[in-house]
Structure formats: structure tokens, C-alpha cells
């Protein structure tokens, strides 16, 4: 907005992977949620709701946190000394957090086998931004290698709610695996800041101690507990998101972009002039996600309605038409003749 103008209401923000149709928050919360500090019982109740929703084994522990980001920043400071292998591309906050903690970071395109000098490993599964999914057998092999090295395997499952069967949460009870779950993305309520770390009890206890008491607010606990218990809403939302992602794919491919990955909450698209398209969309007050490590990629979240899809389609057409008017098409013909 500082560069291109406008207010929040003027912009179509497609830079995030957050559900555009949030879980319906009750108009009124219990007064106690606002008026007193959260109790141990409040935390235990939302942990129980998360255990049911995420199908967490009884022997694994759950830490309630003020968003997954807080956990991402804490874990490098709590893990045993040693280097970490991080599977790229990845959500860059993982890399930054380990570097900020003074750790050696080994960036690699695959972790099977684990690099010999690494003690810990980080995988986002499904991955952000390309939607890559590592199969369970591979995850189990990596977890075994990390266990022999005396380290942790951190699995960021922020987008696994779209397909819960992909979760490796059942590995946490017996292996040094820390699963991170994000509440706000799938439920469309990122602003309340709620996330979970699921791990064996000794690991979970270290994380909980670092976060300290009252880490999550009373209203957040009340909303999160109710939403996690709404299995009917979740079951209906998954196909709705998948259908909207298909409509987004159609808009992007019609404009000449190629779909190269993503999940039902975001799509990763390729175009040789992605940076020009990004800037053109911004000039039309549509914000997408570009990447410093690849000039040809853009990530798009889901528009909430047909009006948003139509606005994006028109803006993409103007962005590509502006380029064709100057450069022609790949056939060498004038743009008007090629079309």
C-alpha cells in the first residue's frame, strides 16, 4: 500500500495460504474468557480437543502455543547442539530461525539419507510453497537416522488439515519427531494466533517450559476448542477448498501461467516473466507472493468468491496483454494476430 496506494479494502490479498471462509466465531464468548487468566483446565480442554481432531496417540503430548511461528522460533534454541538439515524449498522462517539461533544450516533438496554432519532435520509436509509430500516410509527412515544422531525431526504440518491422512503425528510417541500443527490456516482465523507442538513427553515439556504460563489467551482457547470440535464443518470445508483451488487453476492457466504445485489453500504457478506480472498485479492492487530464489514463480492464495476470481482473471489478462503489446508472442507475430 505504501508503494502502490489504496487501503486494505481496495486490495485483493492473495499472498497467504489462509482459508478465505473462516470458521464462524460465536458472536459472544463467555465473560470468563476475557475477565480472568486462562486456567490449567482451559489449556487441558483445548489440548483434548486437538488430540481428538488430530488423532494424537495417548502417549504423545500436546503443547498449546500462540501460533506455529512462535514454535518455529523456539525449537532451534531448545534442541540439542548440532547442525540442522533443512529440505528446500521451504517456508523461509525455518531457515532464519535456526540461523538466528547460531546453528549451522545444511540446505538440501533431499534428506534421505540425512547428511552425515546433521543432527536435526526440518521438513514441511505438505510443503510450502510447492505442496511436495514426503511419504511415510521416507519420514520414518529420516526419523530413525535423527534418533541415532541424538536429534529431532521437526515436521511442519501446517497444511495437512486438507488431507489428514498425510499426517505423521502417530510417529511422535516413539520417535524424536516434533509435529507442528497450525490452527489458523485451515480454520481461516490466523489472527487469533494458535498452534500446537505434538511430541514425546520429554520434548513437549521443554517446549511448554520455554513458552511459560498463559502463553495463549482465554478468548483464543475458547474459540479454538469449539472450532476443533466442529468435525462437520471441517469435513464440508475440504471439498469446498479443493473446488475453489480448481477454479483458481483455470484462471491462472487461461492467463498463460503453468501450475507447478501447491495445496488446496494455495497454488504455485510458473511464468517466465513472473516478476513483471507480480508488479502489474500490485499496480492493480492484487498482492501475490514472489520468491527471491526463483524469478519465474508466483504463489496465489484462494479468492473468496467469483468476484475475486473475475478480478484476478482481468488483472492477469491486462498484465500479459501489456507484455504482448510490447514484445509480441512467442511465435513472433504481433499480439493481435497471434490471438
DRENDO-1510 file (C-alpha; in Angstrom, 1 decimal, always signed):
<recs>
REC; n; res; u; v; w
REC; 1; UNK; +0.0; +0.0; +0.0 .
REC; 2; UNK; +2.9; +2.3; +0.7 .
REC; 3; UNK; +4.2; +1.8; -2.8 .
REC; 4; UNK; +1.1; +1.3; -4.8 .
REC; 5; UNK; -1.6; +3.1; -2.7 .
REC; 6; UNK; -5.0; +2.2; -1.6 .
REC; 7; UNK; -6.4; +0.9; +1.7 .
REC; 8; UNK; -7.0; -2.6; +2.9 .
REC; 9; UNK; -10.4; -2.6; +1.4 .
REC; 10; UNK; -9.0; -1.8; -2.0 .
REC; 11; UNK; -6.7; -4.7; -2.1 .
REC; 12; UNK; -7.2; -8.4; -3.0 .
REC; 13; UNK; -4.7; -10.1; -0.9 .
REC; 14; UNK; -3.7; -13.5; -2.4 .
REC; 15; UNK; -0.3; -13.7; -0.7 .
REC; 16; UNK; -1.3; -16.1; +2.1 .
REC; 17; UNK; -2.4; -19.7; +2.3 .
REC; 18; UNK; -5.3; -18.9; +4.7 .
REC; 19; UNK; -8.8; -20.2; +4.2 .
REC; 20; UNK; -10.9; -17.3; +2.9 .
REC; 21; UNK; -14.1; -18.8; +4.5 .
REC; 22; UNK; -13.3; -18.8; +8.3 .
REC; 23; UNK; -15.0; -21.0; +10.9 .
REC; 24; UNK; -17.9; -18.9; +12.2 .
REC; 25; UNK; -16.8; -17.4; +15.5 .
REC; 26; UNK; -19.6; -17.1; +18.0 .
REC; 27; UNK; -20.9; -13.5; +18.4 .
REC; 28; UNK; -20.4; -13.7; +22.2 .
REC; 29; UNK; -17.8; -15.6; +24.2 .
REC; 30; UNK; -18.1; -16.5; +27.9 .
REC; 31; UNK; -17.2; -13.5; +30.1 .
REC; 32; UNK; -14.6; -15.6; +31.9 .
REC; 33; UNK; -12.6; -15.8; +28.7 .
REC; 34; UNK; -12.0; -12.1; +28.9 .
REC; 35; UNK; -12.0; -11.5; +32.6 .
REC; 36; UNK; -9.6; -14.0; +34.1 .
REC; 37; UNK; -6.3; -15.6; +33.2 .
REC; 38; UNK; -6.6; -19.0; +31.4 .
REC; 39; UNK; -6.7; -21.9; +33.8 .
REC; 40; UNK; -4.9; -25.2; +33.6 .
REC; 41; UNK; -8.3; -26.7; +32.8 .
REC; 42; UNK; -8.8; -24.3; +29.9 .
REC; 43; UNK; -5.5; -25.5; +28.4 .
REC; 44; UNK; -6.2; -29.1; +29.1 .
REC; 45; UNK; -9.6; -28.8; +27.4 .
REC; 46; UNK; -8.2; -27.4; +24.1 .
REC; 47; UNK; -5.4; -29.9; +24.2 .
REC; 48; UNK; -8.0; -32.7; +24.4 .
REC; 49; UNK; -9.9; -31.2; +21.5 .
REC; 50; UNK; -6.7; -31.1; +19.5 .
REC; 51; UNK; -6.0; -34.7; +20.4 .
REC; 52; UNK; -9.3; -35.8; +19.0 .
REC; 53; UNK; -9.2; -33.6; +15.9 .
REC; 54; UNK; -5.6; -34.6; +15.0 .
REC; 55; UNK; -5.9; -38.2; +16.2 .
REC; 56; UNK; -2.9; -37.9; +18.6 .
REC; 57; UNK; -1.9; -41.1; +20.4 .
REC; 58; UNK; -2.4; -41.2; +24.2 .
REC; 59; UNK; +1.3; -41.5; +24.8 .
REC; 60; UNK; +2.2; -38.3; +22.9 .
REC; 61; UNK; +2.0; -34.9; +24.5 .
REC; 62; UNK; +0.5; -31.7; +23.1 .
REC; 63; UNK; +1.8; -28.2; +23.7 .
REC; 64; UNK; -0.6; -25.3; +23.1 .
REC; 65; UNK; +1.2; -22.3; +21.6 .
REC; 66; UNK; +0.5; -18.7; +20.4 .
REC; 67; UNK; +0.8; -19.7; +16.8 .
REC; 68; UNK; +3.1; -22.1; +14.9 .
REC; 69; UNK; +5.6; -19.2; +14.3 .
REC; 70; UNK; +6.4; -19.0; +18.0 .
REC; 71; UNK; +7.2; -22.7; +17.9 .
REC; 72; UNK; +9.4; -22.3; +14.8 .
REC; 73; UNK; +11.5; -19.7; +16.6 .
REC; 74; UNK; +11.8; -21.6; +19.9 .
REC; 75; UNK; +12.7; -25.1; +18.7 .
REC; 76; UNK; +16.2; -24.2; +17.4 .
REC; 77; UNK; +17.0; -22.8; +20.9 .
REC; 78; UNK; +15.7; -25.9; +22.7 .
REC; 79; UNK; +17.1; -28.7; +20.6 .
REC; 80; UNK; +20.5; -30.3; +21.4 .
REC; 81; UNK; +23.6; -28.7; +20.0 .
REC; 82; UNK; +24.3; -29.6; +16.4 .
REC; 83; UNK; +23.7; -28.8; +12.8 .
REC; 84; UNK; +20.3; -29.0; +11.1 .
REC; 85; UNK; +19.5; -30.3; +7.6 .
REC; 86; UNK; +16.6; -28.4; +6.0 .
REC; 87; UNK; +14.8; -29.6; +2.9 .
REC; 88; UNK; +14.4; -26.7; +0.4 .
REC; 89; UNK; +12.4; -25.1; -0.9 .
REC; 90; UNK; +10.7; -24.4; +2.4 .
REC; 91; UNK; +8.9; -21.8; +4.4 .
REC; 92; UNK; +11.9; -19.5; +5.0 .
REC; 93; UNK; +11.2; -18.7; +8.6 .
REC; 94; UNK; +12.6; -22.2; +9.4 .
REC; 95; UNK; +16.0; -21.4; +7.9 .
REC; 96; UNK; +16.1; -17.9; +9.5 .
REC; 97; UNK; +15.2; -19.2; +13.0 .
REC; 98; UNK; +17.9; -21.8; +13.0 .
REC; 99; UNK; +20.5; -19.3; +11.7 .
REC; 100; UNK; +19.4; -16.8; +14.3 .
REC; 101; UNK; +20.0; -19.4; +17.0 .
REC; 102; UNK; +23.6; -19.7; +15.8 .
REC; 103; UNK; +23.1; -23.2; +14.2 .
REC; 104; UNK; +24.8; -24.5; +11.1 .
REC; 105; UNK; +22.2; -25.0; +8.5 .
REC; 106; UNK; +22.6; -27.5; +5.7 .
REC; 107; UNK; +20.3; -26.8; +2.9 .
REC; 108; UNK; +19.5; -29.8; +0.7 .
REC; 109; UNK; +16.9; -30.9; -1.9 .
REC; 110; UNK; +16.5; -34.3; -0.2 .
REC; 111; UNK; +17.0; -35.8; +3.3 .
REC; 112; UNK; +17.1; -39.5; +2.6 .
REC; 113; UNK; +19.8; -40.2; +3.8 .
REC; 114; UNK; +20.4; -37.5; +6.4 .
REC; 115; UNK; +23.6; -35.6; +5.7 .
REC; 116; UNK; +26.4; -37.1; +7.9 .
REC; 117; UNK; +27.1; -33.8; +9.8 .
REC; 118; UNK; +23.5; -33.1; +10.6 .
REC; 119; UNK; +21.9; -33.9; +14.0 .
REC; 120; UNK; +18.5; -32.4; +13.4 .
REC; 121; UNK; +16.2; -32.2; +10.3 .
REC; 122; UNK; +13.3; -29.9; +9.3 .
REC; 123; UNK; +10.6; -30.8; +6.7 .
REC; 124; UNK; +7.4; -29.0; +5.8 .
REC; 125; UNK; +4.9; -31.6; +4.8 .
REC; 126; UNK; +2.9; -30.8; +2.7 .
REC; 127; UNK; +5.5; -28.3; +1.7 .
REC; 128; UNK; +5.1; -24.6; +1.3 .
REC; 129; UNK; +5.3; -23.3; -1.4 .
REC; 130; UNK; +5.2; -26.3; -3.8 .
REC; 131; UNK; +2.9; -28.8; -2.0 .
REC; 132; UNK; +5.5; -31.6; -2.1 .
REC; 133; UNK; +4.6; -34.5; +0.2 .
REC; 134; UNK; +7.2; -36.9; +1.6 .
REC; 135; UNK; +5.9; -40.4; +2.0 .
REC; 136; UNK; +5.6; -42.0; +5.4 .
REC; 137; UNK; +8.3; -44.7; +4.8 .
REC; 138; UNK; +10.8; -42.0; +4.0 .
REC; 139; UNK; +9.8; -39.9; +7.0 .
REC; 140; UNK; +10.3; -43.0; +9.2 .
REC; 141; UNK; +13.8; -43.6; +7.8 .
REC; 142; UNK; +14.8; -40.0; +8.4 .
REC; 143; UNK; +13.3; -40.1; +11.9 .
REC; 144; UNK; +15.4; -43.2; +12.7 .
REC; 145; UNK; +18.6; -41.5; +11.4 .
REC; 146; UNK; +17.8; -38.4; +13.5 .
REC; 147; UNK; +17.2; -40.6; +16.6 .
REC; 148; UNK; +20.6; -42.3; +16.1 .
REC; 149; UNK; +22.2; -38.9; +15.9 .
REC; 150; UNK; +20.5; -37.7; +19.1 .
REC; 151; UNK; +18.5; -35.1; +17.4 .
REC; 152; UNK; +14.9; -34.1; +16.4 .
REC; 153; UNK; +12.9; -34.3; +13.2 .
REC; 154; UNK; +10.7; -31.3; +13.0 .
REC; 155; UNK; +7.7; -31.8; +10.8 .
REC; 156; UNK; +5.7; -28.7; +10.0 .
REC; 157; UNK; +2.3; -29.9; +9.1 .
REC; 158; UNK; +0.6; -26.5; +8.8 .
REC; 159; UNK; -1.3; -27.5; +5.7 .
REC; 160; UNK; -2.0; -31.2; +6.5 .
REC; 161; UNK; -5.6; -30.4; +7.6 .
REC; 162; UNK; -6.5; -30.5; +3.9 .
REC; 163; UNK; -5.7; -34.3; +3.9 .
REC; 164; UNK; -5.3; -35.5; +7.5 .
REC; 165; UNK; -4.2; -39.0; +6.2 .
REC; 166; UNK; -0.9; -37.5; +5.3 .
REC; 167; UNK; +0.0; -36.6; +8.9 .
REC; 168; UNK; +2.8; -38.4; +10.7 .
REC; 169; UNK; +1.5; -37.5; +14.1 .
REC; 170; UNK; +1.5; -41.2; +15.1 .
REC; 171; UNK; +5.3; -41.2; +15.0 .
REC; 172; UNK; +5.6; -38.7; +17.8 .
REC; 173; UNK; +5.1; -41.1; +20.7 .
REC; 174; UNK; +8.0; -43.4; +19.9 .
REC; 175; UNK; +10.4; -41.3; +17.8 .
REC; 176; UNK; +12.1; -37.9; +18.3 .
REC; 177; UNK; +9.6; -36.3; +16.0 .
REC; 178; UNK; +8.0; -32.9; +16.7 .
REC; 179; UNK; +4.9; -32.2; +14.6 .
REC; 180; UNK; +3.7; -28.6; +14.3 .
REC; 181; UNK; +0.1; -28.0; +13.6 .
REC; 182; UNK; -1.4; -24.7; +12.6 .
REC; 183; UNK; -4.9; -23.8; +13.6 .
REC; 184; UNK; -5.4; -20.6; +11.8 .
REC; 185; UNK; -4.7; -21.6; +8.2 .
REC; 186; UNK; -7.4; -24.2; +7.7 .
REC; 187; UNK; -9.9; -22.6; +10.0 .
REC; 188; UNK; -9.3; -19.2; +8.4 .
REC; 189; UNK; -8.6; -17.5; +11.8 .
REC; 190; UNK; -4.9; -16.7; +11.6 .
REC; 191; UNK; -5.4; -13.5; +13.7 .
REC; 192; UNK; -6.1; -15.4; +16.9 .
REC; 193; UNK; -2.6; -16.9; +16.9 .
REC; 194; UNK; -2.9; -20.6; +17.9 .
REC; 195; UNK; -0.7; -23.6; +17.1 .
REC; 196; UNK; +0.3; -26.9; +18.6 .
REC; 197; UNK; +3.5; -28.9; +19.0 .
REC; 198; UNK; +3.0; -32.6; +19.3 .
REC; 199; UNK; +5.9; -34.7; +20.6 .
REC; 200; UNK; +7.0; -37.2; +23.2 .
REC; 201; UNK; +6.6; -36.0; +26.7 .
REC; 202; UNK; +10.3; -35.0; +27.4 .
REC; 203; UNK; +10.4; -32.9; +24.3 .
REC; 204; UNK; +7.0; -31.4; +24.9 .
REC; 205; UNK; +7.9; -30.5; +28.5 .
REC; 206; UNK; +10.9; -28.5; +27.3 .
REC; 207; UNK; +8.7; -26.6; +24.8 .
REC; 208; UNK; +6.0; -25.9; +27.3 .
REC; 209; UNK; +8.5; -24.6; +29.9 .
REC; 210; UNK; +10.0; -22.2; +27.3 .
REC; 211; UNK; +6.6; -20.8; +26.4 .
REC; 212; UNK; +5.7; -20.2; +30.0 .
REC; 213; UNK; +2.3; -19.8; +31.7 .
REC; 214; UNK; -0.6; -18.2; +30.0 .
REC; 215; UNK; +1.0; -18.3; +26.6 .
REC; 216; UNK; -2.3; -18.4; +24.8 .
REC; 217; UNK; -5.2; -16.0; +25.6 .
REC; 218; UNK; -8.5; -17.1; +27.1 .
REC; 219; UNK; -10.6; -16.0; +24.0 .
REC; 220; UNK; -8.2; -17.9; +21.7 .
REC; 221; UNK; -8.6; -21.0; +23.8 .
REC; 222; UNK; -12.4; -20.8; +23.8 .
REC; 223; UNK; -12.6; -20.3; +20.0 .
REC; 224; UNK; -10.0; -22.9; +19.2 .
REC; 225; UNK; -11.7; -25.6; +21.4 .
REC; 226; UNK; -15.1; -25.0; +19.8 .
REC; 227; UNK; -13.7; -24.9; +16.2 .
REC; 228; UNK; -11.5; -28.1; +16.7 .
REC; 229; UNK; -14.6; -29.9; +17.9 .
REC; 230; UNK; -16.6; -29.0; +14.8 .
REC; 231; UNK; -15.8; -32.0; +12.7 .
REC; 232; UNK; -18.9; -31.5; +10.4 .
REC; 233; UNK; -17.6; -28.0; +9.4 .
REC; 234; UNK; -14.1; -29.5; +8.6 .
REC; 235; UNK; -15.5; -32.3; +6.6 .
REC; 236; UNK; -17.6; -29.9; +4.5 .
REC; 237; UNK; -14.7; -27.4; +4.1 .
REC; 238; UNK; -12.2; -29.8; +2.5 .
REC; 239; UNK; -14.1; -30.4; -0.8 .
REC; 240; UNK; -15.1; -26.7; -1.0 .
REC; 241; UNK; -11.5; -25.6; -0.8 .
REC; 242; UNK; -10.5; -28.2; -3.4 .
REC; 243; UNK; -13.2; -26.9; -5.8 .
REC; 244; UNK; -12.1; -23.3; -5.3 .
REC; 245; UNK; -8.5; -24.3; -6.0 .
REC; 246; UNK; -9.6; -25.9; -9.3 .
REC; 247; UNK; -11.3; -22.6; -10.3 .
REC; 248; UNK; -8.2; -20.7; -9.4 .
REC; 249; UNK; -6.1; -23.1; -11.6 .
REC; 250; UNK; -8.4; -22.4; -14.5 .
REC; 251; UNK; -7.9; -18.6; -14.1 .
REC; 252; UNK; -4.1; -18.9; -13.9 .
REC; 253; UNK; -3.7; -21.3; -16.8 .
REC; 254; UNK; -6.0; -19.2; -19.0 .
REC; 255; UNK; -3.6; -16.3; -18.5 .
REC; 256; UNK; -0.6; -18.5; -19.6 .
REC; 257; UNK; +0.7; -19.5; -16.2 .
REC; 258; UNK; +1.6; -23.1; -15.6 .
REC; 259; UNK; +0.5; -24.8; -12.3 .
REC; 260; UNK; +3.6; -26.4; -10.8 .
REC; 261; UNK; +2.5; -27.3; -7.3 .
REC; 262; UNK; +0.6; -26.2; -4.2 .
REC; 263; UNK; -2.2; -27.3; -1.9 .
REC; 264; UNK; -5.9; -26.6; -1.8 .
REC; 265; UNK; -5.1; -23.4; +0.1 .
REC; 266; UNK; -2.6; -22.0; -2.4 .
REC; 267; UNK; -1.3; -22.6; -5.9 .
REC; 268; UNK; +2.2; -22.3; -7.2 .
REC; 269; UNK; +2.5; -21.1; -10.8 .
REC; 270; UNK; +5.3; -20.6; -13.2 .
REC; 271; UNK; +5.7; -17.9; -15.9 .
REC; 272; UNK; +9.0; -16.7; -17.5 .
REC; 273; UNK; +8.0; -13.1; -16.6 .
REC; 274; UNK; +6.6; -13.7; -13.2 .
REC; 275; UNK; +8.2; -10.7; -11.6 .
REC; 276; UNK; +6.6; -8.4; -14.2 .
REC; 277; UNK; +3.3; -10.0; -13.6 .
REC; 278; UNK; +3.7; -9.6; -9.9 .
REC; 279; UNK; +4.3; -5.9; -10.3 .
REC; 280; UNK; +1.5; -5.4; -12.7 .
REC; 281; UNK; -0.9; -7.1; -10.3 .
REC; 282; UNK; +0.3; -5.0; -7.5 .
REC; 283; UNK; -0.3; -1.9; -9.6 .
REC; 284; UNK; -3.9; -3.2; -9.8 .
REC; 285; UNK; -3.9; -3.7; -6.1 .
REC; 286; UNK; -3.7; -7.5; -6.1 .
REC; 287; UNK; -1.0; -9.0; -3.9 .
REC; 288; UNK; +0.6; -12.3; -4.8 .
REC; 289; UNK; +3.7; -14.0; -3.4 .
REC; 290; UNK; +7.0; -13.9; -5.3 .
REC; 291; UNK; +10.3; -15.5; -4.3 .
REC; 292; UNK; +13.8; -14.3; -4.2 .
REC; 293; UNK; +15.2; -17.7; -5.0 .
REC; 294; UNK; +13.3; -18.1; -8.3 .
REC; 295; UNK; +12.3; -15.4; -10.8 .
REC; 296; UNK; +9.7; -17.5; -12.6 .
REC; 297; UNK; +7.4; -18.5; -9.7 .
REC; 298; UNK; +4.4; -16.8; -8.1 .
REC; 299; UNK; +2.1; -18.2; -5.3 .
REC; 300; UNK; -1.6; -17.4; -5.2 .
REC; 301; UNK; -4.0; -17.9; -2.3 .
REC; 302; UNK; -7.7; -18.5; -2.9 .
REC; 303; UNK; -10.0; -15.7; -3.8 .
REC; 304; UNK; -13.1; -15.9; -1.6 .
REC; 305; UNK; -15.7; -15.6; -4.3 .
REC; 306; UNK; -16.4; -15.4; -8.0 .
REC; 307; UNK; -15.9; -11.6; -8.0 .
REC; 308; UNK; -12.3; -12.2; -6.7 .
REC; 309; UNK; -11.7; -14.8; -9.4 .
REC; 310; UNK; -13.0; -12.5; -12.1 .
REC; 311; UNK; -10.9; -9.6; -10.8 .
REC; 312; UNK; -7.8; -11.7; -10.8 .
REC; 313; UNK; -8.6; -13.0; -14.3 .
REC; 314; UNK; -9.0; -9.5; -15.7 .
REC; 315; UNK; -5.8; -8.2; -14.0 .
REC; 316; UNK; -3.8; -11.2; -15.3 .
REC; 317; UNK; -5.1; -10.5; -18.8 .
REC; 318; UNK; -4.0; -6.9; -18.6 .
REC; 319; UNK; -0.6; -7.9; -17.2 .
REC; 320; UNK; +0.0; -10.4; -20.0 .
REC; 321; UNK; -1.6; -8.1; -22.7 .
REC; 322; UNK; +0.7; -5.3; -21.7 .
REC; 323; UNK; +3.7; -7.5; -22.2 .
REC; 324; UNK; +2.5; -8.9; -25.5 .
REC; 325; UNK; +1.8; -5.4; -26.8 .
REC; 326; UNK; +5.5; -4.6; -26.4 .
REC; 327; UNK; +7.1; -7.9; -27.2 .
REC; 328; UNK; +4.6; -9.9; -29.3 .
REC; 329; UNK; +4.1; -13.5; -28.6 .
REC; 330; UNK; +6.5; -16.4; -28.7 .
REC; 331; UNK; +5.6; -17.1; -32.3 .
REC; 332; UNK; +7.0; -13.7; -33.3 .
REC; 333; UNK; +3.6; -12.5; -34.6 .
REC; 334; UNK; +2.1; -9.3; -33.4 .
REC; 335; UNK; +0.0; -9.9; -30.3 .
REC; 336; UNK; -3.3; -9.1; -32.1 .
REC; 337; UNK; -2.5; -11.6; -34.9 .
REC; 338; UNK; -1.4; -14.4; -32.6 .
REC; 339; UNK; -4.5; -14.2; -30.5 .
</recs>
